[in-house]
Amino acid sequence: MKWFVPVESKLVVVSLKNPCSSVVVIESFLCFSAAPLENFNAHCPVLVGPPSGRTSNMKLYPKPFLLVTILILRPLLAIGAEGDAFTNTIAHSTLPQGPGLAAGFKADSGIYTHSAVIFADDFESGELGARWDEHSPAKEKALSFAPAMDEIPNNDSHGTDDFHVVPSIPCGRRCLRVEARLGENQGGGLTKWFQPAERVFVRFYVRFDPACDYVHHFVTVRANKGLRGGDKWSGFGGAGERPVGDERFSTALEPWGNWARWPAPGKWNFYSYWHQMQVSPDGKYWGNSFLPEPQAVILKDRWICAEFMLKHNTPGQSDGEQAFWIDGRLLGHWRGINWRKTEFLKANALTLESYVTDRWTKNTTNVVYFDNVVIAREYIGPAPRS
């Protein structure tokens, strides 16, 4: 999306790197020709790309009478449908940080007994996927158990120079390993349907293998019409299409590489579908991104505690929310989202996966480890070490 704002002899061009991103590009161009605003494209044609996927930063190719004067990056707003602005409200957020309900359960042992916990899996016992409801047989070879590696370097994920070794990361002895192979399986994952709540919190631990490249899809919460029959699948599919508002909405916490501009796997963001989402330049509706800045690039080969929250809106009102934490630190909180039109549409399915495509991913083998997954009705927080 791009706005042209006339300011005396200047045209200030404001563009988004992608819809609902908090990264805004301000491009100021000095025009020596006082062309009417409606005729600006005749003098300064705009080229939009790419044709599909996330919305790209729109580049401007000026004629000789234009002089590029400034390029500024600012962490401002996430832009939704019809010009609605979503501001990252962490500066004024009352959401908790640091320890949560998990503080009472070392390494999550027994956390499923907490009254606010809906589902938990630490992958310490049982067969692969035994506590989950669905995993594709065609992708079974992408999933396996692996040692959780209790002693690993643990760099600070927020951009400081701290370096220390955590002698016992709270992930026990076993974790889930997802091996995505280009041209073979593209990855895989597990899905769990659960009883919905007004606020849904999802916490998981994740570690990216040193050779892991960019990831296309990651951990997603979906809203379906129900939990039985065809209704429980209404929230799946629909890539590139805007939801109607009574059949699905979804949000995914995932790494984004900014079209390979950032080192893999990129930075954390929400990738969201809902009935008021922003259209892409190609006329399709690809997931809108909520990206908090400033933010350090995700470090590999260390366990990261990731958690996100979705609050349902009152049907017909824009009072929904979403937020996420990394290692117990709140990085993003957005309010005023109109997720749904009807009361019966509720977030009730979690997909834990690592899925790659060959558009940006070049490494043949891409491994991601998951552990200590919890779904709850209140903030969970990092697990104490065992």
N, C-alpha and C positions, 0 to 999 in steps of 0.2 A: 504494500500500500504506500502511496506517495502523495504528499500534498504540496501545492505550489502556492506560496504566500508572498504577495507583492509588498515590498517595503521600499518606498520611494524608487530609486533607480536599481534596486536589487531585487532579485527573486530568490527567496530562501526556500530550498527544496528539502523537505523532511521525508525520509523514507524509513521503512522497517526492514531489518534483515530477514525477518519472517514474522507472520502474524502471531500476535500474542507473545512476542519476544519482549524482554525488557531491554534489549539492545536497540537503540534508536540511532540512526545516522542522520546528521544534519549537514546538508551540503549547501553552501552558499555560493551563488553565482552572480557576478557583477555583469549586468546587461547594459551595453552602450546603446541598445535599441529599445525604445519605449514601446515594445510590442504589447498589445492587449493580452491579458491573461489567457483568454479563451483561444488565442492564436499562438500560445507558447509552444505547442508541439510542432508547429510549422517551422519554428526557429530552432527549437531544441528537441529533436525527436528522442523519445524514451524507448529503450529496448528492455524488454522484460524476460527473465529466465529464472530457473530452468522451466521447461514446459510441464513438468510433473514433480511430485514429491513436495518437500517443504518449499515455501516461498523464498526465493533468493533475494539478496539485496539488488535493487533495481539500479542499473548503471545509466548515467547520463552522458551522451556524446555531444558536446557543445560545438556550435559553429565557430568560426574564427573570431567573431565579435564578442565571444564570452570568455571570461577569465575565471578560472577556478580559484577561489580565495581561501577556503577553509574546509576541513573535514574533522568533525568532532564526534566522539563516542560518548554517550551518556546512558547510565542505567536508569531509565525513566519508567515507561509504562508498558503494560501488555495490552494490546489492542484487540478487542473482540469484535463481534458482528455489529454492523450498523453503527460503527464509531464508538461503541462502548469501551471505556478505558478501565483496565484492571491494574491497580497500583500494588506493588509489593509492599505490604503493610507491616513488615517485621519490626520497623522502628517503633510502632505503637501497638504491636500484637501482645495479647495477654496469654497466648498459648505457652505451655510449659516448655522448659528446656532442661537438658541434663538428665538426672535420674527420673524414672517413671515407675510404673507398676512392676517392671522387671527387677527393680532394685531388691525386692524381697526373695528373689529366686536365683541363686548362684548358677551360672551357666544355663539359665532357663529351666533348671531341674524342677519339675512340678508346677511350672507356670500355668499349665492348663487348668489347674484347680482354682485359679483366681476368678472371681465372679464376673469380671469384665472381659475375660478372654473367650473368644468364639472358637478359635482354632489355633493349634500349635504343632509344629513338627521340627524336631532337632536332628532328625535323620540318624539318631543313635541306635535305633533298633527297628526290626521289621524289614519286610521286603521293599524294594524300590517302588515308591508311589502308593504304598499300602494305605496311607491316611488321606490320599487324594482321590478325586473322583474320575479323572480322565487324563490319559496321556496317549498320544497317537502311536499305534503299533509300528507304523512306518518309521517313527523317529526314536524307537526304543534304544537303538544302538548309540544314539547321541547321549543317553543318560546312563550314569553309573555312580557308584559310591566311591569316595576317595578319602584318604586321611585328611583331617582338618588342619594339620600343621600347627601345633601349639606354640612353637617359637619361630617367629618371623620378624623381619625388620618392619617397624611401624612408623613410617614418616607421618608428620602432621599433614592432614589433608587440607588445611586452610591457608597454605602458602607460607608458613614460617619455616625457619631453618632447624627446628627441633628434630632430633633423630634419637630414637631410643628403641630398645627391644622390649616388647611385652612378653614376659615369660609364659603367660598362659592366656591366650585369647579365648574368650568364653564360647568356643564353638565345639567343645568336646573332642572326640576322637574321630568322628566320621562326618562327612558333608556330602552334598549332592554335586556331582561334576557334570557339566553340560559341554559336550564337544561338538561344535558346529564346523562342518567341513563343506567348503564351497564345492558346488557341483555334485554333492552326494546327499546331504541331509539338511543343510542350512540351519541346523540346530534342533532344539526341541524343548519341551517343558512339561509342566504339570498344571492342572486346573482343579480348583476346589470351589464348589458352590457352598454358600453359607447363609445363615439367617441374617438378614439385614439389620442395620441400626441407623439411628439418625446421623451419628458420626461414626465413620469406619476408619480405624487406624491399622496400617499394615507395616510391620517391621521385619526386616530381613538383614542378614549379613551376606556380603558379597566380596569376592576376591577375583580380580582379573589376572589371568596368566600373563607373564611378561611378553609373550608373543601374540596376545589377543589384539585384534585389529578393531575397527569400528563395528558397533552393534546396531542393527536396524530396529528390532523390537525387544522389549525387556519385560518389566514387571507391571502388569496391567490389572486394574479393577474395572469390572464391567457391570452395568445395570441391565438386568433382564426383566421381562414381564412377570416371571415367576420362577419356581424351582422345580417344576415338573413338565414333562412332555416337551413340546416344541417351544413353550414359553421360556424355558431356561436357556435357549440358544438365540433368543432375539437380539442379544447384545453383541453377538459375534459377527464378524464380516463387516461389509459396508465401507471398505477402504475407498477414499475419494468421494464419499457421499455424505451429505449432511443428514444427521438424524432428524426424524419428524418431531420427536419430543415425547412420544408415548411408547416407544419400542426399545430405545437404547440410548445410553451415553457411556463414555468411558474416559479414564485418565490413566496414563502410564508414567511411572517414574523411570527415566532411562537416560543413559549418556548420549550426548549429541556432539558430533565432531565438527559442526559448522562447515559442511562440505569439504572436509579434510583440511581446514585451515588450522584446527587445533590438533595436537598430538592425540592419538587414539588412547583411550576410548572417547575422550572429549570432556564435556562438562555436564553436570546434572541439570535436567529440565523436566517439566511436565509436557506430555504430548497428549492433547485432549480433543475429544469429539463430543459435541453437544448441539442442540438444535439452533443455537444462536452463534455458532462458530463463524469465523471469517472465511470467505471464499478465497481461493488461490488464484494467481494470475491466469492459469490455464482453464479457469471456469469450474474446476473441481474443488472439493472440500477435503483437503488433507488435514491431518491433525494439527491443531494450533499449539504453538510452543509457549510455555511460561518459563522464562530463563532468568534467574536472578544473577545480577552482576554487582560488584566484582565477585569472581569466583575462580579458584584455582582449578587447573586441569586435574582430573581424577588420576590418582596414582595407582600403579599396578603392583601386584605381588604383595598386597597387604589386605587384611580384613577390614572392611568398612561397614559400619552400622548405618543402614539407610532406613528411614521411616517416612511414611506419608499419610495424610489424613484427607478424607473427603467428607464434607458436610452437605447433606441433602438440602435443597431449597424447598420452601413452601411452594407447591404448584401455583404458577402464575406470578410468583414474586422472585426477584433477583436477590435472594439472601443466602445462596449457596456459597461454599468456601472450599479451598484446597490449600494444603501446606505440606512442606517436607523438611526433614531434619537429616543432617549427615553427622554421624558420631555424636548425637545428642544436641547438636547446634542447629537452631532454626535458621534456614537459609531463605525460605520463601513462604509467604502467606498472602493469598489472594482472596478477596471477598467480592460479593455482588454478582455471583454467577447463577444464571437461570438454567440449571441442569435439565429440568424436566417440566412437563406440562401436567402430568397426572400423578396421583398419590401412589398408585400401585407399582410404578416404575422405580425400583430401588437397586442400589449397588449390592450385588449378591454373588459375584464370582471373581476369584483371583486366579490369574495365570502367571506362573513363575517360569520364565523362559529366557533363553538367549537365542536370537534369530538373526542371521546375517544374510546379506545379498552381495553380489559382486559389483554393485555400483560404486561403493566406496571401499568395501573390504577387499583387500588384495592377498592377505595371508590365507593359505589353504586351510590351515587348522586354527581354530579359535576356541579357547577353553575359558569358561567362567565357572566359578565355584559358588554355591549358595549354602546357607546354613541358618539355623535358628529362626524359622519363619513363625510369626505370630500375627493373628488378626484379633483385634479387640475393639471395645467400645470407648476406650479412653487411652490417653498417651501411654506408650509402652516404655520407651527409652532403652538405652544400652543395657546389656546383661552384665552383671558383676562377674568378675573372673572366678573360675573354680579354684 
